[in-house]
Every structure is written in C-alpha cells, then in structure tokens.
Amino acid sequence: MMRYRFHCTNGSECILDAEGSLVRGPAALARRARTVAEATMRSIGAADWAEWRVSVHDLNGQRVWVEPFVTQDLSGEDAALAA
C-alpha cells in the first residue's frame, strides 16, 4: 500500500489533504477519490461543484490521478422523484 494525498480544487480554491490515505492499487485510488469528493460536497453543502476535481498526489508531490466531482442532475424524471 502507498500513501496518497487527495486535494480538492476548482482551479482557484483548494482544500489540501495534509495527512493523506493509504491506498492499494489504481481501482482503490479512483474509489477513494470519489469518496473524498462526496465527503467534501456533504461537509461544505450547497455550492457549484461543476469545476471541482480531486487531484491525487503521491508523497513526492507528483500528480497521479484526477477525478472530477460528480453531482446529481435533478432534471426531468429525477426531479419528480425528489419532490
């Protein structure tokens, strides 16, 4: 397992991950990045997340993965279900 840092950014704002997380393998790296994005959106609340990404770095500072934030689009049928 290797330790990676999962920084969240929209290009002008940044939420830094100083501690990082131990991750095993590329598939786990993508899953952890999605989990970090979801946790960030929940903790901060309503915002425009369209430009936000999780930028994953190894301990040398090299970027190894970028995962976009995924937001729910409540248009059409989904909006009717949410009402």
Secondary structure, 3 states (H helix, E strand, C coil): CEEEEEEEECCCCEECCCCCEEECHHHHHHHHHHHHHHHHHHHHCCCCCCCCEEEEEECCCCEEEEEECCCCCCCCHHHHHHC
